[in-house]
């Protein structure tokens, strides 16, 4: 599965606004609630392009079905995956937000013999919000129906994550000396369809993953979230 991405790069990026911040706060599900963290946030370096690549595997769990994807990343392009230029990289009363190219999920397998899996990302552009706190939180806003997991073989199932509304998936952000990390361990509303072997009774699925976040412009200058 490959999500088409424009390769041109500009410095246009979403400016932080009170309305956008409020929208992200209301969408957060799982992890640490951003609503409790309305402190000042600064993301640095201003204007830097960033890339996030999976460290280990991304795991989706729906009932007794576990899908493990060994490759997942999001890279800059099309004016996305950019820390806002100053002063937009600082918000005195909430998160700093901007668009990202949606992560892909490939090299996927299941825990069931003779059942294979693919994970498709429907919308090529998501939103990302960073909020300083204890801990700091990074939230990916997934568009409605934005992730579709399909299994085939002995069990042919389709699982649609957050089918009815955009949703924020919150993870714990940790600053690093050269590589920062964003760790997810959360759940999201999910609808599963299919026949024999499909966990159609499931109403939410689990998602765990840890991403290494690097500065694509200057790997020696880490992407950091501070107050």
N, C-alpha and C positions, 0 to 999 in steps of 0.2 A: 504494500500500500504506500503510495506516495502522494502527498498533498502538494498540488502545484503552488509555487510561490514566485512572485515577481522578484527578479534579482537586482533591479535598480535600487539605488540607495539614496535617500535624501535625509535632510535633517528635520523634516516636519515630524512632530510628535505631539500627542495630546497634552495640552496645558492642564494643570490641576485646577479644578473648580469645585466649589462647595457642592453643587448639584451632582457632579460625577462621583465625588467622595461619598455622598449620602447613598447614591445608588449602589456602589460597591459594598458599603456597610450592610445594606439591607439584604444583599444576596448571599452573604457568607453562610456556609454550612460546614459543620465539622471543624476539627482543630480548635484553635483559639479564636474566640469571637473578636472581630475587629471593633465591634461596638464598644468594647471595654477599653479600647486603646486609641483614643483620639488625641494622642500626644503629637508633638512636633516630629516631623520626619524629613530627613535629608538623604537622598540617594546620590552617591558619587562613584566615579567622576562624572560631572555634568557633561552631557552630550555623547557619552561613550556608547558604543554598540556592544551588546552582550549576547552570549550564546549559553544555552543550558543543555547539558547532555546527561543522560541517565548514568548513575553510578550504581551498578548492580542491575536490578531488573525492576520493571513496572508490573505490578500485580493487580489484576481485577478479580474480585471474588463475588460470585452470585450464587447463593445457596451452597451446594456441594461442588459447583464448577469453579475451577481456578484457572485463569488465563494469565500466563506469564510472558511478557514481552522483553526481550533482551536488548533492544535498541529503541531509543526514544530521544529526540532532540528538537530544539527550536533554534534557528539561526537568524541573524539580521538580514533584512532585505525589504525593499518596497517602503522604506521609511518606518519600519517596525523594529522592535527589539532595540530601542534607543532610550537611554536615560535622558529625560528632558534637559534641554539647555537651561542654564541659569537664567532667571531665578526659578524657573518652573520645576527644578529638581528639589526644591524645598517647599514644604507645606507646614506652616506654624501650627496647624490645628487638625491634622489628619494625614491620610495616606498620599503618596505620590503615585500617579497612574499613567498608563500609556498602552498603546497597542502592541501586541506581539504576534508573530507568525505562530499559528497553532502547532504544538508538538506532534510529530508523527510517532507511531507505534508499530514496529516491525519485528521480525524474527519471533513471532508469537507461537506458543504451544499451550496445551491444556494438560490437566491432570488425569484425563480419561483416555484410555487406550483407543486408538483408531478414531479419535476426534481431533480435528485441526481447528485453528482459529485465526481470524483476521480482525484487526481493529481499525476502523475507518474514522477519520476526523472530517466532519461534513463541512464546517465553516473554516476557511483558511486563515482567518484573523480573529484572535481573541483579545481580551483585555487583561492587563496585569496591574496589580496594585501592591505597593509596599508600604507597610506601616511599622514604624519603630515602636518598640515596647519590650516587655520582659515576659516571653520572648518577642522578638520581632516576627512579623507575619508577612508572607507573600501569598497573594490570592490570585488565582487564575479564574477569570470569569468565562465559563463555558456556555456558548449559545445553546438555546433550547434544541434538544435532539442532536447536540454537536458531536457526540461520541456514539458510534454504533459498533457493537461487538457481535460478530457472526461466527458460529461454529458449524462445522460440516462433518460428515462421516456418519457414525452410528447415532449421533444426536445433532439434528439441524435446528439451531436456535438463533434468535436475534434478540440482543439486549440493547435497548436504547437508553442512554444515560440522560437524566433530566429531560424527559420528552416534552414537557409542557411549558417550561420557562427557563430563562437564563439562570445560571447558578454559579456562585462563587465557591471554589474549592480552596480552602485555606491550608497553608503549610507553614512549618517553622523555619524561619530564615536564620542562618548563622554566618556571621562575617568570618572570612578567612584571610590569612596573610597573603595568599595569591589566588586561591579558589574559595569562593563562598558556596554554601549549600542551601538548598531548599528541600525540606523533607515533608512528604505528605503521608498521613495515616488517617484516613477519613472515609466517609460514606456519601452517597448521593442517590436521590430518587432514581429508580430504574424500572422499566417495563420489559419483561421477558416474554417473547412469543415463540411458539414452536410446538412440536409434538412430543413423542416419547423421549424421556431423558432430559427434557428442558425444565429448569426450575421456574415454572410460570407463576408460582406462588410468591416469588420474590418481589418486594416493593422497593428495595434499595440494594446497592452493591457497594463493596468495599474497594478502596484504591490506596495502595501504598507504593511509594517511589521516593527516591532521593536523587535530586539533580545537582550536578556540579555546575556552578555559574561562573563564567570567565569573561573577562574584558576582551572582546574580539579585536579592538584597536591596539591595546597595549596589555599583554598578558601579565606584565609585572605590576600593573595598577589594578587591584581587585575591585569588583563592584561591592560597595558596602552600603548598609542601611544604618543610619545613626539619627540622633535627635536634632 
